[in-house]
């Protein structure tokens, strides 16, 4: 393996059986961490573990329903039994499958079951994982907790009301953990993830929508899973030891500019201005 800035550390990644979570688990292992690959679907977690082990890393698959406190407690205990400590928690898991999207619409049309599921998985699940890992982190002098949030949690949109509210809750939770346990060596940050070209999650998005999103980015291309995973590995490491209580956009500049930027750019282009 190349640079091993996480040698000796133990990391938990939730929702790591596929998609961004899987890529984050692979990245953490690449940098030397022993990784607990946690997912409600055991087969997916086992597949990621097999990839990590084939690359020379160490990992453990654990099936967990994050809405159950008993299962979260059992998951944390399994990590301690296997590895003896916990240094990193990446709260990545989120409910955003097609059925969930179909029920998570504008406020007047949100399905209450979809609202409850978003809150239970995305917000409550992250709280439970934090609640039960922090005591173990404190025993070994501290750790790093990373919450996966979204631009939906910052900016209003026409749909995904429950998802947006749950992601906004994670930003507040990240800051609360940082304030409450920072003096005891625990850092807590949130990454505000933008649209990422992820085969597992985004394969059904029409090209026209992708182009509309790209127009709002300040980068030449849309993001990749590895670009998200690189930031997670950085926040997990001692390289980020002076960063805590932050919400860090990892979105190609999507949330950084005025909503009028794109039409204004087009306007100046039509006018033949050389100012832009």
N, C-alpha and C positions, 0 to 999 in steps of 0.2 A: 504494500500500500504506500501511497505518497504521504503527504503531510498528515501527521497524526496528532492533531491538536486536542483530541478528545481521549487520548490514551488514559485508561484507568477509570473513566467515567461510565456511568450507567444511565441510559436514557429510556424513557417511555414515550412512545408515539401512539396516540389514539387515532382511530380511523385509518390505520396504516396498511390495511389489506389491499389497497389499490390507490390509484391516483396520486394526488400531491402527498398524502401521508406516506405512501410507499416510497416515493422518491426521497422524502425527508429521512425516512428510516435508513435507506441505502446510503445517503450522504453522511449521516451521523456515524454509521458503521465504517464507512470508508475512512473517516477521520479517527477511528480507533475506539469508538464507544461500543459497549455491549448494549444491544437494543432490545427492548420488549416491544414487539410488534402486536399492538392491541387492536382488535376489530370484532364487530359482532358476527362477522362471517369468518369462521375458523380456517376454511380452505384458502381464502385469500391471504390471511396472515401467514399460513404455513408456506404458501408459494413465495412470499416476500422473504421469509426466513431462509428458504432454500437458495434464493438468489444471493442473499448476503453471505451465507456460508460458502457458496461456490466461489465467491470472490475473496474468501479468506477471513471474513468477519465472524462475529459471534452474535447470535440473536435467539430470541425465544418468542414463540407464538402463543398468545393468550386470547381466548374468546371471552368477550365481555360486553354486556349490555350496560351502557353508561347511565341509563335511567334507573338502574337498580343500585342502591348504595351498598347492598350486601355483595353484589358482584364486583363493584369497584374495590371494596375492601379486600375481597379474595384476590383480585388481580394484583393489587399492591403487595399483598403478602407473598404471592407467588414470585414476584420480582425480587423481593428481599430474600426469600429462600434460595433462589437461583444465583443471585449476584451479590447479596449482602449489603447493598446500598442503593440509593437513588440520587442522582445528581442533576438530571434534566427531565423535565416534563414538557412535552409539546402537545398542548390541547388542540388537536387538529380536527377531530371528528365533528361532522355536521350532517344533519338530515337535509338532503337536497336531491333526492331521487325524483324520477318523473312523476310519481304519484303525489309526492310532497309538493312539487312545483304546481301541479294542477290545482291543489287546494289552497295554495298560498298566494292569494291575489290581492286586489285592493281592499281597503279596510271593510267596506260594506259587503264584500263577497269572500272574505277569508273563512275557510272552513275551520271551525273551532278545534277539530281534531288535528289539523295541520298546525294551527297556532300552538297547541299544547305540545305537539311533538317537537317543533322547533325549539321551544323553550326547554323542554326536558332533555333533549339530546345536546343541543348546542350550548346552552347556558348552564343548566343544572348539572349536566354531565361534566363540564369543565370545572365547575365549582367543587363537585364531589371528588374528582381526581386531585385537585389542588388540596382540598381539605385533608385527604388521606396520604398524600405524598409529602407534604410540608413537614410533618413531624419527623419523618425519616431523613429528610434533607438537613433539618436542624441538628440531628445527631452527628452528622458528618461535617458540620461547619457551614452548610449553605448549599445553594444550587441555583439553577436557572429555570424559570417557568416561562413558556412562550405560548401565547394565545393566538390562534388563527382567526383574524377578523376579516372584514370586507368593507369596500367602499359603500356597500348598501347600508352599513351601520353608521355612516357619516352623512350621506347624501340621500335626499328623498328620491323615490322612483315610482313608477306606475304599478309595480307588482312586488311580490316577495316581501310582504309587510311583516310577517312573523319572522322570517329569516333576518330581515334588517334589524328588527327590534332585538333579536337574540344576539346579533353581532355587536350592536351598540352596547348591550349589557356586558359583553366580554371586554370591551375597552375599559369600562368602569371597574370590572373585576380585576383586570391586570394592574390597574393603578392602586386598588385597595390592597392587593397582596404586596405590592412594592412598598406601600406606606407602612403596612402592619409588620412586615418581617425583614425589611431591608437592613436594619441594624443588626440582625442576626445572620446576615450573610446570604439572604435569598434575594435574587434579582427577578423581576417580573416585567415582561414587556409584551406588547401585542404587535403583530405584523398585519397591516391592512392590505390584503391581497387583492390585486386586480384581476382582469380577465387573463387566463392562462390557456395556451393551446395544449390541452391535456386530452389525450385520446379517450381516456375512460369517461371523463366528465363532459367534454365539449364536442364530441363527435357529431352530435345532432344539431349543432348551431349552424344556421345557414350562412353561406359566404357573405351575403349582403349585410347580415348583422355583424359579422367579424370585421368587415370593412368600415362600418359605421363606428365601431369601437376603436379600430385602429386610427381613424381620423382624429379621435379625441386623445390619443396618446401623444406623448412628446418624444417617443422613440421610433426608430424606423420599423420595428417589428413588434408584434404582440409577444407576451412573455412565455417562458418555458417553465416546466416543473423544476428543472435544475436551478433556475435563477431564484426560485422561492426557497428551495432546499439549501442553497448556499447561505442565504441570510439566516435560516434557522440554525445551521451549523455554527455560524459566526456568533449568534446570540447564545448558543449553548456553551461556547468556549470562553476561556479567560481573556480572549482578545477583546471581548465586549464588557469587561469587568466594571467599567464606569458608566454603563448604560442601564438604566432601570426606570420604571414608571413611564415608559415611552410608548407611543403608538407610531409605528414606523411604516409609512406607505411603501409598499413593494408593488408598484402598479404602473410603472412606465410614465409617471407624471399625470395619470388620468385624473386624480383628484386635486391637482395643484393649480388649476387655472380656471379662468372665467368660463361660464357656459357659452358665452358669446364668441370665444376664441375662433372656433372653426368657421362659422359664417363670416366673421370679420376678416379672417385670412382670405376666404374666398372673395369677399367684397374688394379687398385691396388688390387681389390678383386680377379681377375683372377691370379695375380702374387703371391697371398698368403701373401701380405704385412700386417703387423699388425699396420701399421701407421695410417690407416683410419678405 
